[in-house]
Amino acid sequence: MTHAITTPTLSTHPQRAATGVGTIAEVTTIRFEQSGSTVTRLSAPLVDRNDQEFNVVNVYPDVHYQTIDGFGGAITEAAAYTFSLLSPAEQQRVLEYYFGQDHARYSVVRTHLDSCDFSLDQYQALGVDDDESFASFSLARDEQYILPMLRRAQEVAGRALEIMLSPWSPPAFMKSNLSRTHGGSLLPQYRRFWARYIVRYVQAYRDLGFRVTRITIQNEPNATQTWDSCRFTAAEEKEFLRDFLHPELQRAGLDDVGVHIWDHNKERVYERTRDIIDDDTRHMIAGVAFHWYTGEHFDALALVREQYPELKLVFSEGCVEYSRFEPADSRGNAAMYAHDIIGNLNAGMNMFIDWNVLLDAEGGPNHVRNFCAAAIMADPVTGDARLTGIYWVMAEFSRSIQPGALRVATTKYTADLDVVAAQNPDGSLALLVHNTVDSEREVVVRVNGASVTVLAPAHSLVSLRTPATAG
């Protein structure tokens, strides 16, 4: 059964636009509502005017910070399996909304190396334990759901997507507890084998034409979970990288694959970085991956950015967990994304990768019932796929800020607003303003001697984009 994706109405928003002749900016307003989101768009001119002093947000395109490398989401087995149950027409709509040029324009995808909690069950690519020849290695499981969806996504995007691969656990025979679950640790005698396994996985993806540009060493190395998990101390992660993984990547000619350490929550991101990076390992580490589950900790990211300016800071996972948050709180969930993305960007983040791009109506499938929300939720029984408020937030950041953009300086008149701006490679300017409070806020945007006045409704995300100038 085929159903159209549920979308908000796009209409003209009654902004208090400036009058006069000047650069015409596109203004998009996303109102977070309990029943979903309302998205409205208009064009407004920036005009020469220098008499405003109140309600001002300044943008300074000549003051540059970090490069923003893109936005995306995870194609897990759960997401890809749910995708496979939709009609061909509905599948195409989902892909267009994520990867199409008229919509979110995602440029990066994360997926798991072997199984994770958002798999249908546990599995590994190695068919025979202790097969150091890798004769039994196969991506047959990935070929069932994940890789077909990745290929379709790239077709819609019209380009090769960047892919980050992350392991949740080594095979059980390599671990201290002989299980993929409940933590455990990598046995010392298997460190070289596991490094070769990771490298073989990257090679297999690349041999199929997928552009794996990033890997993490271990997803959530400080967590013992009822699902696929493995613990690494900072010393163990450092030693594994230095003595095993980095040499194997070099041996395989994969020096261009960026290794990201940590891949866990922000509260320990600085000390983990400090404890792993030294004169021996600095050149081996492309970046630090992080999650959001223990709080904002924007200052922790800023500390890493200050002390290690060469690193890429990649948000590699975040979601609305049903065990902790209310699934029906559409307004709160969308606001959580807007607030965290802006806070991370202002602290120095380079890339934001959402968790599952698609889940079923229950928030799965998940083989340990660790359900959560996704930006698009699908009901395989009815064939209906629904865009949530989270989708509209992710899409607006991704379509506004192009890969390669530079974050630029802003100032704001009130703590009620979260504000970030970026200069895109094509010369266009993107400003995003999140109104966090229950009342409307007027925003006088000032940039390069021109201004425009817009209204930010209560609990909304407003974006302003100026036209491209690059030839």
N, C-alpha and C positions, 0 to 999 in steps of 0.2 A: 504494500500500500504506500502510495506516495503522498507526502504532505509538504507544503512549502515551509521553509524555515520561518519561524515567527520573528518579525523585525519591528522595531519601533517606527513610528511615523516620522519621516523627515519633513520638516516644515520651516517656514520663515519665523525666526525668533524675534520678538519685538525689542531688539536692542536699541539703546539710546545712542545711535551712531552719530559721529561727527559729520558736519557738513563741509563741503568744499571739494577741492580737486587735489588728489594725491594718490599714493600707492593704494591699490585696492587689496585689502586683506580678506581672507576667508576666516570667518568666525564660526566655530562649532561649539555648541553647548550640549552637554550630556547631563540631564537631571537624574540623580539617583532616586528611585522611588521603590517602595516596598513591593510593588507589583512588577518591577522591571526597570527600564530606563526609557526616557524620552530624549531623542536626539534631534536637534534643530541646527540649521546652517543658514548663514547669510553672508553677504559681502559688505564690507565697511571700509570707507576711505580713511587713511591716515593723512592728517592735514598739518600744515605749519601752524603751530600754536604753542606759546611759551608762558601762558599765564596760570596754568594749573599748579596748585601746591598741595591739595588734599586728595586722598584716595589714589595716590600715584604708585604704580609699579614701573620702575625704570629697567630698561634692557640696554646693555652695553656690549654690542657685537665685537668691539675691538679688544675686549678682555677675554682671553681664551683659557679654557681648562682642559679636561681630558677629552679624548676622542670617544664617541659613542658608536659602538660597532654593530648594534642591531638589537632586535627583539624577536622572540619566538616562543615556542612551546615544545612539550615533550610528546613524541609519538611512541607511547608505550605499547605493549602487546594488548593491554586493556583498551586503549584508545583505538588501535587499529582493528581489533576484533569487533568493537562496537561499530566502527566505520563499515566493516564488511557486511553487517546486517542491514544497512540502509539500502534503499533503492539506488540505482545508478544516478538518477537525477538528483537525489538528496545528497549522495556522496559528492557530486560535482559542486553543489552549492556550498557544502562544508569547506571544500578545498578552495573555492573562490573566496569565501569570506576570510580565510586565513592567509592565502598566498597570492590571491589575485591583485592586480595593480589598482583596481578600483576599491579595494577594501584594506585589510590589515597589512598586506605586503610583508609577512614574516620572512626573515632572511636566515634564521638559524633554528635547528631542531636538536633536541637532546633525546637520546634513547639509551637503553640499558644493555650492558654487556652480560649475556645470560639473563636469568630471571630476576625479577624484583617483586615487590608486593603487588604492583599493578600488572601482573602476568596472570594468565589463567591457572597456572600451577608452576611448580619449580622445574627448571631444566638447565642443561648446560650444553655447549656446542661440542664438547669432547665426548665422543661416544663410548670410549673405553678409558677407564681410570688409568693413570700412570702411562698413557700413550704419549711419550715424549717425542715421537716422530710426527705427531699430529695427523697420522693417517686416518684416524676416525673423526677428525674435526669437520664439522659441517654447519652451515647456516640454514639448514632445512627448516628449523623452527622459525627463524626470522623471516624466511621466505613465505611462511603461511599468511602472515598478516602485516608485520611491520614494514618489510621492504616493498611490497606492492603499494602500500599507502605512501611511502616515501617517494617512490617513482612517480605516482600520480601528482603528488605535491610539487615535485620539481617540474613536471610538465606544465602545471598551472602557473607556477612562478616564472617559467621561461628561463630558468638559470639553475645552476647547481647550488643547492642550499648548503650552508655550513652545518656540520654535524659534530656534536659533542657526544662521546661515548663514556659511560660511567659504569663501573662494576659495583654490584651490591654485595657480592660474596664470591670468593674463590670456590671451586668445586669442594664438596664435603671432604674428600680424601686428603685435601691439602691443609685442613684446619685442625686446630687443637681439640675441638669438641666433635669432630667428624660429622658436622651438620652444617647446612647452608644457613640455618636459622640460629637465633639465640646467641648472637655475637660470636664468641670464639675468636681465635687469632690465626694468622697464617703461620704454619710451621716453618722454622728456619730452613729445613732441608728442601722446601718447595719454593723458596723465594725466586730462584732463577727460572724454574718451570712456570710459575705464575706470571713473571715478567714476559716470558716468551708467549704465553697464552694471550695476554693483553695485546701484544704486538701482532700476533697472528690474527686476532679479531679485527684490528685496524686494517691490516693488509687485506683481509677478506672483503671488508666493506669497500676499500679503495679499488680492489680488483673488479668490483661490480659497478664502479663508476660513481661511488658516493664520496663526497668531499669531506672526509673526517679531518677537521682542523684542530680539534681540542679533545683532550681526555682528562678525566680526573682519576686520581689514584684509588680512591675508595669513597663511595657514598656514605656519609655520616659515620666516620670512623670512631666517633665517641659514643655510639649508641648500641645497646643490646636490644634487638627487636625480636618479636615472635615471627617475623618474616626474614628474608634474606638479609644478613648483616654480618659484619666482620669488624673487629676492633683493631685500630692501629694507634699506638702512642705516637707522639711527635718524633721521638727518637727512631721508632720502627719505620714510620713513613719516610723519614729522612734517609735512613740507611737503605730501605728498599729502592727509593728513587736513585740514590747516588751509586749504589753498587750493583744494581740489577736492572731496573727499568730503563734508566737513561742509556746505559751501555747497549741494551738490546734494541732500543729505538735507533741508536746510531748504527748498529750492525745491520739493521734492516733498511737503512737509508731513509728513515722517517724523522729526520732532524726538524722538519717543518711542522710536526705535530706538537702543539703547545700543551705542556703538562701543567695541570692546575692542582694545587694542593688543597687540603682541608675538605671542602665540599660539605660543610656542616654549618651550624648556626653562628650568627654574627657575634655572640657574646665572647667567644674565644678566638675570633679571627686574627686579632693582632698577635696574641702570644703564640698561636700556632705558627704564624708566618715567621715571627722572630726566632722561634726554636728550630725551624727547619732551614731557613736561609742563612748561609755563611759563604765564605769565599769559595768553597768547593761546590756548593749547590746552586749559587745564585744564577749561573748561566743555564742551568737545567730547568728552571721554573719560569713558565710564561705568565702564570697568574694564580689568583686565589679564587676559588669558588665558594659560595656561601648560600645559606638558607635563612628564612625569617622566623622560624617557629618559636623562638624564645624572646622576641621583642625587637624593637626598632634598632637600637645600637648603631645609629648612623655615625656617632662619634668614633666607634671602633673602626668602621670603614675609613673614615677621614684620617685616623691615625695610621692605618696601613698605607693609604695614599700619600701621606706626608713623609713617612719613613722609607717607603719603597715605591717611588714614583714611576718606576719602569714597569711595574706589574699591571696586568689586566685584572680588574675586579669584576667577576662574573656572578650575577645572581643565577644560580643553576636550578633552584627549585623553591616553590612556594605554592600553597593552596589553602582553601578554606576547608579545614578538617571537620568532619561532622562530629567527631568525638569532642571537639572543643568549641565549635561555633554553631550558630543556628542556621541551617540550610536555607530557611525561608527569608532570612534577613538580607534581601537583595541590596538594599541601600547601604547597609553596613559593610557587606562584602565587597561591593564595588569601591566604596570609600577606602577600605583597607588597601586595596591595590593602588589606587591613585596616590595615597599618602606615602606608601612604602616606595613606589617607583621614584617619586620626586625626591624623597629623602635620600635614597640611595644614589641617585644621580648627583645631587648636590654634595654628597660625601665622596664622589669620585668614581662611581660605578661606570663600567664600560659597556655592559651587556645585561639584558634581563631576559631570562628564559622561564616562562610559566611552566607549571607541571602539566598534567594530561590535557591535550587539546580537545579531547572528546571523551565523555563517559556516559553510561546509561542512566536511566531515571533514578536508580538506587545510589548512584555515586560510585559505580564499579564498572566492570567486574574486578574483584580483588579477592585473592584466594585466602586472605586472612580477615576479610570484612573490614578493612581499614578504609572506609568510604570517605569520599571528599567531593567537592564541587569542581566543575570544569567550566571554562568559558563558554563552551557549547555542550548542552546536555541533550542526549538523544533517548527516545523511547523506541527500542527495536520492535516492540509489538505493534505500535501504531505507525511507526515510520516517521514520527515527528521529531525534528531537531530544533532546539530553542536556543537563541542567542541570549545569554544572561548579561547583567550589568557588567560583570567582569570582562566579558568579550569587548564591550564598547570602550572600556578604559584601555585595555591592551591594544585594541585596534587604533585608537586615537594617538597613543604614544608612538606606535610603530609606523603609522602612515604620516605622522607629523615630523618625526626625527629620523632622517635617513642614515643608513650605515655610512660611517665616515664623518658624521657631523661632529662639531666641536661644541661642547657646553660653553656658554658665555655667561657673563656676570649679570645679575639682577639685584635690585633692591625692592623692598615691599613696605607698605605702610602699616600692616597689621599681621599679627601672628595667626589670625583666623584663616589666612590664605597660605597654601603651599604653592610655591612658584619655582619654575625652572624654564630655561630657554636654551636654544641651540641654534648654531649657524650651520645650515646644510651644505654639502658639497656643491649643489647647484646655485648657491647664493641666497636661497630662501631662508627666512628666519622663522623659527617655531617657538611660540611661547605657550606654556600650559599652566593654568591656574586652577587649583582645587580649593573650593570654598568648603571649609570643614564645619560650618556652624548652621544654626537653624534659621538664620535671616539672610536676605539678599545683601550682596556687597557690590558697590560700584567700583570699577577698576579703570583708572585712567592710565592707559599704556603709553609710555613715552619711549621713543627710540629714534636716534639720529635726528633730533630736532623736530620730529613729528609726533603726533599723538592721535589716539582714538579712545573713546570712552565706551566700555561695554559693561553689561550687568552680569554678575555671577550669581545665579539663583542659589538659595539655600541648598547645601549638599549637592554640589555639581562640579563637573570638570569642564572648563572653558579652554579651548585652544584657539590661537590666532596664528595664521600662517601668511606670510608675505610671499609674493610671486618669486619664481626663480629668476636669477640674473645671469648665471653662468651660461656661456655659449656652448 
